[in-house]
Every structure is written in structure tokens, then in C-alpha cells.
């Protein structure tokens, strides 16, 4: 029997994405008459009561962003729907099935902050999602200025400062090493940026209240989250699970595993790895951090034992090296070198000294980038080496494994040009 959990974020999947279906499911959106400290305080307390944090990977306390943005009389609300993580399908699921829940969250923030402008950013190769946003905006009647932004489809575009810079008329490149929470400006106004799942959670919180919201979840994190399951699962896709549900329960929702697993890659290409025996780990940030992982972008790839984990990882790292902004040495020189070291190991041509050199590179790169892109690659590789030690030893002793030809678990979009 597969695990079954009630849907919240995706409650309108069977009804369709229309505003009418959304209102029948979640009720009318009640907004305060105008921005006020009382309205902001009520929302901030509700966010804190349910432990709402950023669902784009930062896990910054959402109430902190609200408090910082409130210092500007006319902040700009930004919905980050760029979904730069290739293994994650959250943006596709939410924008095609629940676009009004995302917009509700943005409208609620605009209302309590006195914002007039809401920008929704969808990558320029995601036309289907962009059309869904346009249709949803056309159905609404709020007196707000909605804009659909189409930044280039690059991994680093979804980084907060890169996205703000693009909307403000610049290049979609990170402008500084973000210490969160932080704010860029669009025009002369602060920008409050949230991932689209975070916005949808704000919509749920406003519609149903903190008591209802906290009925599912665990510990300090309440509610549900979206996870994208792929690899050796029977039915790959996006699933909604309560925070704190075990990994094994999420796998059951996808029909279970189709083969023995070498490892689980969790949290996106800047995330970490878990051993095949970690199916009991709870899918919430505190639990995952306790085993060296993070929920991050919500993607979980079950890498089958018939596939060479090192070959799979080397493909991802080489792609990530090509996705850098090219603005600093750790990305321009460090990441390609890490990719080459990992490729050497995957090919069975590395010696122990080569692995030691790779680990030294990771130490040197960490914390020295202009943004956090190289840190994500460091986490990905360091975690890999610590989880698949037997696999590494086998490659050092016996050369390339027979499973190396089966690489292909991780989606890696082709880039026509570097922008």
C-alpha cells in the first residue's frame, strides 16, 4: 500500500488551474484594508508560529524577510519561479496546477507591505509555465502591477541577487556573496524575493490560518512541501509530502524503488548524498542537516546500483562548472579542475594522491567564491566522497566499473550559448 497524504499545495490538480477552481478550494482571499504594522505583525507571527522558511534552498526565516522589506515604503515583491535545478519539477507543478495559490501569496505580501509591483520570473525556455502565469494574471482583479520577467535559463539566474539585477535591467549574474537575509533593489526600492513554493505557502497561511497550517508537519517545521522523485522509482514525478515524513514514505508515493540503490542525491545539484540505508530519514531541514544533507530544491534522485555513482556525479559537476557566472577564480578555474579530478576517478585512472588533491581543492574553493555557486559544488562532491567510500576504493583498486556505461540518471539541459 502506497503512502497517501492530503494535498494542500496541489489540491486543485483534478479541478484545474482556474481562479474559480482555486476559490472553490481555498475560499476568497481576504486582505487588510491597507498596509499597517498590525497587518504585518499578524502575518509575521503566523509565519513564525508554523516555522515558515524559504523553500528555494535558503531556508531563511520568512518573517525576517518581511520585516526587512517593511522598512521600504514601496518594496517590490518578486516571485522566483526560475527553477534552475534540472532535477526539480516544482515550478512546473505549481504554475500549471496552482498558479493562483502562488499569486495569492504574492498579493498578500504586497498588501501588508504597501507594494504596488509584483514581478514573476520564469526562465526564458519555460514558455508553458509563462503562459500559465499570463492566463492566471488575466483572471485576477487586484489593482497591482503584475509583470512577467523572462531571465535566461541558467543555474545561477535563480540566485537572489542575479534575479534582482536582471529585473532591474542588468545581466542575470550574482552581484555579491549573499549573506542571508539580504535585499537588492529594483529602481529605488527594496526587493523581497521568495521562491514560488514559499509564495504558495504564504497563500495557504493567509487562506486557512496558522492552526490549520500546523495540523501537518513535525517539530519546528509545519505544513507540506513538494519533492521531485526520479531515478530508480516506479513513477517519477512531483509529490506533496508533510514535512517530517520519512524518505521511505515519499518513495512509496512514487510506487517504490525499481532496483537496489547505490545512493540518494538530495536537495539538487548543490545538495548532498545519502547512503541507501537512509530511507528512514525525515524530510525536514533539521533532520536532514543532522545527516549532512539539506532539502534544498526538493529533488531526490535514487541512483540505481547498476549505475556508476562516480560517473553520474562527474557529469553533474562538469555541467555545474559550465553554469557558473564566470566572475571569480573558484568558478573559472576551481570547478573545472574538480570536474576533471572526478572524471579521472570515474574512469578508473586515479590514484590515492589524486583523491587527496581533489579534497584539497574542495577545501581551497569553499567560501572563496563571489557567490555561493562553488560552495554548492563543494558540498555535492565532498558529500559524495564521504558516502560512497567503498565505490571510490573499488575504482582506485580495480579501475573503471562496468556500470559506468549506464550513466543518465541526472537531467542535464543542453545550452545553446553561454549568456
N, C-alpha and C positions, 0 to 999 in steps of 0.2 A: 504494500500500500504506500503510495507516494505521499509525502508531507503536503498538506494543504493549509495555506494561510489566507486570511481575508485580505482582499485588495483594498488599498486606500488610494495610493498614487495612480494606480491603473484601474480604478473602479469603473471607469466608463468604457473599457475596452469593447464590451459587447454592444453598448448603446451608440457608440460613435463619438467623434470629437467635437460635435456642435455645441454651441453655447446653451441651447435648450437642454441637451442631454447632461451637460455639466451642471446646470442649475437644478435639474430634477434629482441629481445625485447628491450634490453638496449644498443645495439651498442658495438663497440670494446672498450676494456679498454686501455685508453691512459695513459701512465706512464711517469714521467720525466726521462731524461737520466740517472740520478743518484741522490743520496741524496744531498740536498743542503738546506741552510737556506731559499732560495727563495721558493722552493717547499713546505717546512714545513710551512712557513709563509702563503702561499696561502691556504693550507688546513686548517690551524688554523683559518684564517679569515672566510673561508667558514663555518666552524663548528660554529663559534660564530654568524655569520650572521643568521643562521637558529635556533640557540639555541639548538644545538645537545648536549644531555646529555646521560649518561649511562642508557640503557633500562633494566638493570638487577635488578633494585631496588635502586641503589645508587644515581642515578641522578646527578652524578658528571659531571661537565663541561668537555666534551670530549677533548677540546683543551688544558686543563690543563694536562691531561694525556700525550698528545702528546708532550707538552713542557718538561715535566719531563723526558720522555723516551729519548728525543733528547740529553740529557746530557750524554748518553752512546753511544759509537761508534758502538756497535753491540747489540742493545737490542733484546730480544726475543718477538715475537708477539704471544699472546695466545688468542684463541677463546674459550670462556666459553660456551659450549653447554651442560652442565651437567643437567640443568633444574631440580633442586632439589624440586621445588614446585609441589606437586602432582596435584593441580588443574589447572596447566598451561600446554598448549599444544603447545607453541610457537616453541620449539626446533623441535618437530615432524613436524610441518607445514613447517618450513623454510628448514630443512635439506632434507625433502622428496620432496619439491616442488621448492625450490630456493637455492640449496646449492652453486651455483656459485656466487650468489649475496653476500653471506656470505664470500666466499673465495676472491672475488674481494675486499671487504673492508679490509681484512687482507693483501692482496697483496699491496694495495695502502699504507697502513701504513708501511709495510716492505720497500717499495720503497723509501718513503720520509725520513725514519729513517736510511736506510742502513742496515736493519736487513736481516739476511740470513735464519733464522729459524722461522717457523710458526707451532705452536702446536695447534691442535684442540682437545679439551677434550670432550668426550662423555661418559656418565656413563656406567659402565660395564654390566648393564642389558638392554641397548638400542642397541641391535645388528642391528636392521633395520636402525636406524639412522647412526650408524657407517659404515654400508655397503654403504649407500648413499654417505657418505663423501669419502670413498675409491674410489668409482666409479668416483666421481667428480674430485678428485685429479689426477686420472689416465688420465683424458681427458685434463689436462692443460699442458702447456709447459714452465711455468716460471722456471727460474734457481734458485729455492729456495728449502730449505729442509723442506718439509711438514712432520709432524709426527702426528699420531692419538694416543692420550692418552686415556686410559680407567680407570679412577679413580673409586673407589667403589661408588655404588649408595646410598648415604647418603645425608640428607638435608644439613649438614654443609660442604659437599665436595665442593659445589659451592661457598663458601666464598673464597674471593680472595687469602688470604694468605694460606688457606688449599690447594687450587688447585696448586698454585705455588710450595708449599712444596712437593706435590705429584710428579709433573713433574720433580722436582729436585732430586727425589729419596727417599723422606721421606714419612711419613704417611700423609694421607689426613685429617689433623686436623688443625684448626686455630692455628696460632703461636703467635698472639698478637691481642690486641683490635685495630682494624683498624681505624685510623683517615684519612679520605679520602681527596685528593688522596694520595695513598701510593704505594710503589713498593717493591716487593720482588725480589729476584734474582734467576736465573736459571744458574747454573755454576757460572761464574763471571759476568754475565750480567743482567741488569735490565729486568724485565718482564713487558710488557704493556698488561694488561688483559682487554678484553671487552666481554660483553655478545654478543651472536651471533646476536641478533637483532640490537645491536649497530653497529656491523661489517657490517651488511646488509645495514644499513642506510649510512655508510661511502661509501659503494659501489654505492648506488644511488646518493649520493652527487658528487662523482667523475665522474659518467657517465653522469649526467644530469645538474649539476651545481646548485649553491645556489638559483638562481632566480626561476628555475623550482621547486626545492625542496620546496620553501617557498610559492608556489601557494596555498597550502592547510595548514590547521593548524590555530592557533589563538595566538594572543599576542606574547609572547616571545618564544613560542614553535611551531615550524613549522613541517610539514610533517605528516605522518601517524604512527600508532602503531598497534600492534596486541593485541587483547584481547581474552581471552578464557571464553566463557559463558557457564554456567552449572546450574544445579538445575532446578527450575521451568520455563524453557524456552522450547519452542516447538522444536527447532532444536539446541541442544548443539553443540558447536564446536569453532574453532578459526576463528575470523573475523578481517578484517583490517578496521580501522576507522580513520578519521582525528583527530589529537589532537585537543581537544576543542569541539568535538561532544558531545551532551548530552547523558547521560546513556540511556535514553529512546530510542534514535535513534539506539544505539547498540542493545538493546533488540529487537527492530523491525527487525533488520537484522536476528536475531535468531528466527523469527516468532512470537515474542511477548511472554507474560507470559501465562502459562497454569493454574495458580491458584493465588489467593491472596498471597502476600509475607509478611513474618514476618520481614525480614531484608535482606540487601545485604551485603555480605562479599567481600571486595575489596582489591586486592593487594597481595594475597597469605596468607599463614598461619602465617606470621609475619606482616600482614596488619591490616586493621581496618574494622569497621562495619558502615553501613549507614541505616537509617530508610527507611521504604517502600515508603515514600513520596519524596525521594531524586532522582527521575528519571530525574529531570531537571539539575542535577549537571553536569558540563562539565568534560570530561575525559582528563584533563591535570593536571600536577602536582600542579601549583598554585591554581587552583580551588578546587582540592581535599584536599589540605592541609588546605584550608580555612574552611573545614568542618571536619577536624581531620582525614582525610584519606590520602592514597597515592596510586598511580597507581602500584607501586611495580612490581610484576611479571606479571601484566596484567590479572590476573584471577578475574572473577566476578561470585560469586555464589549467585543465587537467592534462598533463603531458604523459602520454602512454609510455610504458616501459619498453615498448618496441621502437621508440624514437630516441635518438641520442640527445640527451638534455643539453650537452655542451654545444652540439651543432645548432640546436634550436636557439639557444641563448646567443651564440655568436652572430646569428642572422639579425636578431633584435638589436644587439649592441652596435653592429655596423650601420643599421638603419638609423638608430638614435644618434650616432656620430654625424650622419648626414643631415639630421634635422636640427642641428644646433644653429644658434644665431650667428655664429662665426665672429663673435665680438671679443673673445678673450682666449688666451693661450690654453687653459684647461680644456676648452671645447675644440679649438682648432687643431691642437697637437695631441692633447692628452687622450681624448676619446677615440680617435683613430688608432692610436697606439694600443689602447686597451682592447679594441676590437681585433687588432692583429694578434695580440697575445692570446686572446681567447680562441681565435681561429686556428692558431698553431696547436693549441691544446686539443681542440676538437678533431684536428687532422691526425692526432697521434704522433706529432713530431716534436712535442715539447719535452723538456727535462725539468727536474725539480727546481733548478735555478730559474727557469722561465716562469714558473708559477710564483716563485718568490718575487721576481721582478714585477709581475702583474700586481701582486698585493702591494708592493711598494708604490707603484703608480697610483693605485687607488688612494693610498694614504696621502700622496702629494696633491692629488686633484681635489679631494674633498674640502669644501669650504673656501676654495680659491676662485670659483667662477664668478662672472659678473651677475649671473642669475643662478637659479637652483637646478637647472637642467643637468649639469655634470654630476651634481650630488645624487640625482635620481639614478643615473647610470652606475655610479659607485655603489649605491645601495643594492641595485639589481645584481651586479656581479659579485660583490662581497657576500651577499646572502646565498647566491648560487654556490659559491665555492665552499661555504660552510655547511650547506645542506646535502650536496651530492659528493661528499668526500670519497666515497667508495668508487664512484664513477670517475672522478678525477684520477685516483690512484690506478684504476684499470687502464686509463688512457696513457698514463706515464709508463706503465709496465708492459702493456701489450699492444700499443698502437691504437689506431682508429677502430672503433667498434663497428660491428656490422649494421647497427641500427642507424648509422649516420646518414644513409641514403634516404631515410624516411622523414627528413625534416619537413615541416609545413604546418605546425600547429598554430603558429602566431601569424595573424594577418599583418602584412607589411605593404601599405599602399605605395604604388609607384609614383614618383614625382616627375612630371614633365620638365620642370625647370625649378631652380632654386630661387626663391623670392625673399 
